[in-house]
Amino acid sequence: MTRLSVNINKIATLRNARGGNNPNVIQVAMDCERFGAQGITVHPRPDERHIRWNDVIELRKKVTTEFNIEGYPDERYLKLVRETKPHQATLVPDKPDAITSNAGWDTKANENFLKEIIIELKKSATRVSVFIDPHIEMVRGAKKIGADSIELYTEPYAANYQHNKEAAIRPYTEAARVAQDLGLGVNAGHDLDLHNLNYLKKSLPHLDEVSIGHALICDALYLGLENTIQLYLRELS
């Protein structure tokens, strides 16, 4: 079964809107695990507009499933990974002021930079995933730089799913096939929801993990967090 990693950034955004500790980010992460999620994802950004540095420190003490820290690999991010030793570090080419991730790495143009980063991260015994667009040359580049897995950027798939789902999924099935042949794990994330998730799962039978935050938290406003997580798990089963 493909693992569901819940991105809890939006919970921290809600907390930060009023200050204090409501909702309690740590408790929500623990509840997500209790409700069936197989991982917790955070994506701290330099301005700490949602997940804060100290959140990551405290979450590492409490999370019992897979803990995944996404982010741009600047020195601050590397320090955080060294300090917390998450199960997985997902490298994303975000600019500091990015609202959300909107593109994958060019693993060829950034080969030397990413290779050095991955060597450094693996000193912390951390599995490294690289966020990429579904292009075969980017997959091969991820293998060349020493990544353990790729995370396919699925916004284009989600945007085109309603118009032509067969065409929308095609580059992802090809990229996933090449990744599997190369011995890379395959993750996916961005704009996945209850409408498009099951087709992605069926089309990528060796999909290891999906990271979902925004849509899942929005659904939870209407359906409740426990029920929502169960619905997402059902789509992945």
C-alpha positions in Angstrom: 0.0 0.0 0.0 1.2 3.5 -0.8 2.0 5.5 2.3 0.0 8.6 3.1 2.2 11.4 4.6 0.1 14.3 5.9 1.7 17.7 5.4 0.7 19.8 8.5 1.9 23.2 7.3 -1.7 24.4 7.0 -2.3 23.5 10.7 0.6 25.8 11.6 -0.7 28.5 9.4 -4.0 28.5 11.3 -2.2 28.5 14.6 0.0 31.4 13.6 -2.9 33.5 12.5 -3.9 34.1 16.1 -0.7 33.3 18.0 -0.8 31.0 21.0 -1.0 27.2 20.4 -4.5 26.6 19.0 -4.6 24.3 17.1 -1.7 22.4 18.7 0.6 21.4 15.8 2.2 18.6 17.7 -1.1 17.1 18.9 -2.5 17.3 15.4 0.5 15.3 14.0 0.0 12.7 16.7 -3.7 12.5 15.9 -3.0 12.1 12.2 -0.8 9.1 13.0 -3.5 7.7 15.4 -6.1 8.1 12.6 -3.9 6.0 10.2 -1.4 8.3 8.4 1.9 6.6 7.8 4.0 9.7 7.8 4.1 13.4 8.7 5.6 16.0 6.4 6.7 19.6 7.2 8.1 22.2 4.9 9.6 25.0 7.0 10.4 28.3 5.2 12.8 31.0 6.2 10.1 33.4 7.4 8.4 30.7 9.5 5.0 31.7 8.2 3.7 28.2 9.0 6.0 25.5 10.5 8.6 27.0 12.8 12.1 25.7 13.6 11.0 24.7 17.1 8.0 22.9 15.7 10.3 20.6 13.8 12.5 20.0 16.8 9.4 19.0 18.9 7.8 17.0 16.2 10.9 14.8 15.8 10.5 13.8 19.5 6.9 12.8 19.0 6.4 11.5 15.5 6.5 7.7 15.5 5.8 7.1 11.7 8.0 8.5 8.9 9.1 12.1 9.5 9.8 14.0 6.2 11.3 17.5 6.1 10.9 19.3 2.8 12.8 22.4 1.8 15.4 24.3 -0.1 18.8 22.9 1.0 20.4 26.1 2.3 22.6 26.0 5.4 19.7 26.6 7.7 17.8 23.6 6.3 21.0 21.4 6.4 21.5 22.4 10.1 17.9 21.4 10.9 18.3 18.0 9.2 21.6 17.4 11.0 19.9 18.3 14.3 16.7 16.3 13.9 17.8 13.4 11.6 14.4 12.8 9.9 13.7 9.6 8.1 13.5 11.5 4.8 14.7 14.8 3.5 13.0 16.0 0.4 14.9 18.7 -1.6 12.7 21.3 -3.2 13.9 24.2 -5.4 11.8 26.9 -3.7 12.8 30.5 -3.6 12.6 31.9 -0.1 9.4 33.9 -0.9 7.6 31.1 -2.7 4.0 30.7 -1.7 4.2 27.0 -2.5 6.3 24.7 -4.5 5.8 25.2 -8.3 8.5 23.3 -10.1 10.9 20.5 -9.8 14.7 20.5 -9.8 16.7 20.5 -13.0 18.9 17.6 -11.8 21.3 18.1 -14.8 21.9 21.8 -14.4 22.2 21.5 -10.6 24.1 18.2 -10.7 27.2 19.3 -8.7 25.3 21.4 -6.2 22.8 18.6 -5.4 25.4 15.9 -5.3 27.3 17.7 -2.6 24.1 18.3 -0.7 23.1 14.7 -0.8 26.5 13.5 0.4 26.1 15.9 3.4 22.6 14.8 4.2 23.4 11.2 4.2 25.9 11.8 6.9 22.8 12.1 9.1 21.6 8.6 8.0 18.7 10.3 6.2 17.0 9.0 3.1 17.0 11.8 0.4 14.3 12.4 -2.1 14.5 15.0 -4.9 11.4 16.9 -6.1 11.3 16.8 -9.9 9.0 17.3 -12.9 8.0 14.0 -14.7 10.8 14.1 -17.3 12.9 11.0 -17.9 16.1 13.0 -18.1 15.4 14.5 -14.6 14.8 11.0 -13.2 18.1 9.8 -14.6 19.8 12.9 -13.2 18.4 12.1 -9.8 20.0 8.7 -9.9 23.3 10.2 -11.0 23.4 12.7 -8.0 22.8 9.9 -5.5 19.2 10.4 -4.5 17.4 7.5 -2.9 14.0 8.5 -4.4 12.2 11.1 -6.4 9.0 13.0 -5.6 7.0 13.7 -8.8 5.5 17.2 -8.9 1.9 16.5 -9.6 0.3 19.9 -10.1 0.3 19.5 -13.9 -1.4 16.1 -13.5 -4.0 17.6 -11.1 -4.7 20.6 -13.4 -5.3 18.4 -16.5 -7.0 15.4 -14.8 -10.6 16.6 -15.5 -9.8 17.4 -19.2 -7.9 14.3 -20.2 -6.7 12.0 -17.4 -5.0 9.6 -19.7 -2.8 12.3 -21.2 -2.3 13.9 -17.8 -0.9 10.7 -16.3 1.2 9.6 -19.2 4.5 11.4 -18.4 4.2 10.2 -14.7 3.9 6.6 -15.7 6.9 6.9 -17.9 9.0 8.7 -15.3 8.0 6.2 -12.6 8.9 3.2 -14.8 12.3 4.6 -15.5 12.8 5.4 -11.7 11.9 1.8 -10.8 14.3 0.5 -13.4 17.0 2.6 -11.9 16.3 1.5 -8.4 14.8 4.8 -7.2 11.8 5.0 -4.9 8.8 7.0 -6.3 6.9 9.5 -4.2 4.4 12.1 -5.4 2.9 15.3 -4.2 1.1 18.6 -5.0 -2.6 19.2 -5.6 -3.5 15.6 -5.0 -7.0 15.2 -3.6 -9.9 12.7 -3.3 -10.9 13.2 -6.9 -7.6 12.5 -8.6 -5.6 10.4 -6.1 -7.0 6.9 -6.9 -6.3 7.2 -10.6 -2.7 8.2 -9.9 -2.3 5.2 -7.6 -3.7 2.8 -10.1 -1.5 4.2 -12.8 1.7 4.1 -10.7 1.5 0.6 -9.0 4.9 1.0 -7.4 4.2 4.4 -5.9 5.8 4.4 -2.4 4.3 7.6 -0.8 2.2 10.6 -1.4 2.5 13.8 0.6 -0.8 15.7 0.9 -1.6 18.8 2.9 -3.7 21.6 1.5 -6.6 19.5 0.0 -6.6 17.1 3.0 -6.9 19.9 5.6 -9.6 21.6 3.5 -11.6 18.4 3.3 -11.2 17.9 7.1 -13.0 21.2 7.7 -16.2 19.5 6.3 -15.6 15.8 7.0 -13.5 15.8 10.1 -9.8 14.9 10.3 -10.2 11.2 11.2 -12.8 10.5 8.5 -10.8 12.5 5.9 -7.6 10.5 6.6 -9.5 7.3 6.3 -11.0 8.4 2.9 -7.5 9.2 1.6 -6.2 5.9 2.8 -9.1 4.2 1.0 -8.2 5.9 -2.3 -4.7 4.5 -1.9 -5.7 1.0 -1.0 
